[in-house]
């Protein structure tokens, strides 16, 4: 039996460890990335663009790439179709980009094939497998275990060689408020991947799409893309901090302005909305938002929110703090809820 390998906390606290590297800066880390989208949306066009950029060391959109050899397993295509796509995408390509249209399945020796490829091209930075279904063997076993096991095999290979492997997969047609829940299969797929991307078109007839990105070392991002001349072009990139600010209701920004010349305001939610001349927000909603953003947005703007329930109704107290906004509770008594 192999001895369990451990690292103590003192070592982790003080010893410099190498941070995860990115093949595409801030977007595609070394390890396993699951790239998902509906059928015929243009996933292969984007994957080919990615491969061209990495093999030539040119930016993908505005993000630098780490140049190296690239393998693209186009398992649903032919060399003739790949050639036609290259004609449309570029006038010149690098000899560092390699294609294959057939491979073994995971259960039959794919990892061995990839290991042999790396012996021939040791400076490889990226491998794209298009698609996951083409390298899997139908299994009647537990679906979660099967999903997790297949992805873990590829992830282990990527981690051992410190390269990025992007696996193309499909999404379900069903609606879900969380786009990552649309990934076909069980959570064993997304749970074992280092990063998950979902490309979702606004409508089948539209040339616009959103690319949603999340991962262990990749911050949540949203990209607005446009498909033009067979290439996905970047329209806008939004990172987590910007998206969080955009999610803050506009009425709270107006509330901050309302409190600028006040030390304290007390009253009901209805009275607050009337004092602010707000007609589009209902009292229950403003109360919810005040509570939801009290430790973040309101605190950052030096406003302390308190709520109490009394015989004459639910009372709101807004107290403007001066000084450090990092702890707006200094000098403020704890909130009490009194049932009448």
Secondary structure as UniProt FT lines:
FT   HELIX           9..14
FT   STRAND          22..24
FT   TURN            25..27
FT   STRAND          28..29
FT   STRAND          31..37
FT   TURN            39..40
FT   HELIX           43..56
FT   TURN            61..62
FT   STRAND          69..74
FT   TURN            75..76
FT   HELIX           79..89
FT   TURN            95..96
FT   STRAND          97..100
FT   HELIX           106..108
FT   HELIX           110..120
FT   TURN            122..123
FT   STRAND          124..130
FT   HELIX           132..135
FT   HELIX           143..161
FT   STRAND          164..171
FT   HELIX           179..182
FT   HELIX           187..192
FT   STRAND          195..201
FT   TURN            204..205
FT   STRAND          208..215
FT   STRAND          221..228
FT   TURN            229..230
FT   STRAND          231..239
FT   HELIX           240..247
FT   HELIX           250..258
FT   TURN            259..261
FT   STRAND          264..267
FT   HELIX           269..275
FT   TURN            276..277
FT   HELIX           283..292
FT   HELIX           294..298
FT   HELIX           299..300
FT   TURN            301..302
FT   STRAND          303..310
FT   TURN            311..312
FT   STRAND          313..320
FT   TURN            325..326
FT   TURN            328..331
//
